[in-house]
Amino acid sequence: MDYRIEQQIDLSQKLEILADAAKYDVACTSSGVERNNSGKGIGNCIKPGICHSFSADGRCISLLKILFTNECIFDCRYCINRRSNDVPRASFTPQEVCDLTIGFYRRNYIEGLFLSSGILGSPDLTMDLLYQTLYKLRTEYHFQGYIHVKAIPGADPELIERTGYLADRMSINLELPTAEGLKALAPQKNRPKLLAPIQQVRRMRIQNKNELAVYRHAPRFVPAGQSTQMIIGATGESDWQIMKVAEHMYKKYEMKRVFYSAFLRVNDDSLLPVIPGGPPLLREHRLYQADWLLRFYGFGTDELLSEEKPDFNLLLDPKCDWALRHLEQFPVEVMKADYAMLLRVPGIGYRSAGRIIKARRLGTLDYANLKKMGVVLKRAIYFITCGGKQMYPVKLEENFILRNILDGGGRLRTAAEEQPVYEQLSLFDDPRFSM
Amino acid sequence: MSSCHCLMIRVFQCEDTLTGILSGVYDAWSSRLGHRNVRLQTGDNENMELFCEYEQTVPDLEKAEKVLRTIYKKLGEEAYEMIAYAAVCPHSGKADAIYRMIVIGLSLPDGREISRMLTQPDVQLVFELRRKAWHIAHRYMGFVRFRELKNGVLFSEIDAEADILALIAPHFADRLPLENWVVYDRRRKKAVVHPAQKSWMILEEAEAFADLGNSDEEAYYESLWKVFHRAIGIASRRNAGLQMSQLPRKFRQFMNEFVDL
């Protein structure tokens, strides 16, 4: 028999174990903060963030995403690192994390550090280790790159506060969209305990903003804001419920981002669902699209979904779906419509809408201009007129638009070619005869 | 003046750099032939056209700076940035588009409007090229891979489609102020050199970079990075197509996590 008891492992093995354990965390953005180097250390941050590589699943690698430890005392059913699983365990030391971060950062492999952790011993102990690591990195190595750190729910608020002054972004995962789901799958966690640090970070950020207004050089608290993450599809929530939670997080807690992570069945547990066809990636994608609509396009959850229609149409993106159900608001005249309405047109994004507003003050636009400005005409043509004209004679009718959009990539069928569907045939119905 | 002369278009051929193009703008303007009768072109022309006379523009820092100052003062910072970025993209029409943009801009009551005149084809082209240059530069900010040489210098090689060295240099200079580093553009045989705690400079015709060999630590960190890169991917979400579109092959030859895979 092959026993493995307390074997010494080297840094490479540790990295393998703890990166592997951290991979299910979706957030890997390095955006939201602009900071120049002081001239005395290493690192800076740029507002849009930078992707440094892409992993085999096509996700961006921006930060060195690792767990500090996967020796976790919790037993959450969806988690690969739960106590009852037999997986190799390891813990870094603060020094090792610093070495890795600086070594990678110098070579431009990464944009910074994403430090998460299992619960080692107690929340306080774990949070303290994270704090020590960040402190070492920021003060000893003068590292000024991006740091995203997890706040450990249940840890001393004092520790969270101190860590927040060293990090750029802090996140506390909601794990599951509803309190009931959390109770079923993560018995040691509960909703109020998760929300307490979120509330704290929000409060401190507001306080910090006031301080900064008075003292420009006051230390900044979590300058890139906080984020959270939810697992999608592990429990039976509808998209509507999920979006409601997300909207609440954005409004009430001033979150920068809510991340959605398609449920992966990593543990064979009777309480976890088996989803045929693998993780619900398309659903995850639709939720992200809707998330963008909430944050940048002025939509509300109740416009996109309702109790009667609780899930997104997997075939159509949420904006198109909304537009098709509100055809009375279209077509939109590009030369006249206000910014808010332009944003609601499928195929027009917030950047192209901004460009349209600027450019039309100085001249008339045509469809070629729109295309150059980044408008996706493939989707937009059904919903806009430009200078009072449609690009092609298309019908503003739900079935027609739906079929053409779903056809995707194929040649557009103009109204004249369009065969009437779901209609009683009659001798004079042929569209070629009617003008 | 013979009427025949009026038909002729004078083509100013300028060097394919910002200095070259702006010197061309200066020369074309001061030739007083009328904007309709001049054209700007970068690089050598393979195809001579009829009814054109060609004139070589010598890149002149002083002329270029004069034009640049005018752009900054009259057309505003936005247009200034647009032109500086667009100039690094390879495009046959860029020099002329930049010239036209400046001409139109200076004829406006408020020159700063020019950066928003996206319905104007020349401005549109400059706008597009600027966006493209920024995209390329931004990608290289992430995909540049330094390796540590024996003498502690961080060395990196790229093969960029646009001349983006000057666009990424300030970023890395700010990021690694205490390091000696070099980014070498293989295609243009140019290099940005940054001595520690000094300002960066561009070396033209940097042909021979004696390879000192890597430092002892280098292989260790490379192997760690490969371990990390492999471990962070989720097998059940595998999506090679997405990975390829986000990170095309042309970048991978310089990225150690993809070499010898």
Interface residues (C-beta under 8 A of the other chain):
Chain A: L11 S12 L15 E16 A19 D20 A22 K23 Y24 N36 N37 G39 K40 G41 I42 G43 N44 I46 P48 I50 C51 H52 S53 F54 S55 A56 D57 G58 R59 C60 I61 S62 L64 K65 L100 G103 F104 R106 R107 N108 Y109 E111 G145 A262 L264 G278 P279 L281 R355 K358 A359 R361 L362 G363 T364 L365 N369 K372 M373
Chain B: E113 R116 M117 L118 T119 Q120 Q124 E128 H138 M141 G142 F143 V144 R145 F146 R147 E148 L154 S156 H171 F172 D174 R175 L176 P177 L178 E179 Q197 E217 Y221 S223 L224 W225 V227 F228 H229 R230 A231 I232 G233 I234 A235 S236 R237 R238 N239 A240 G241 L242 Q243 Q246 L247 M255 E257
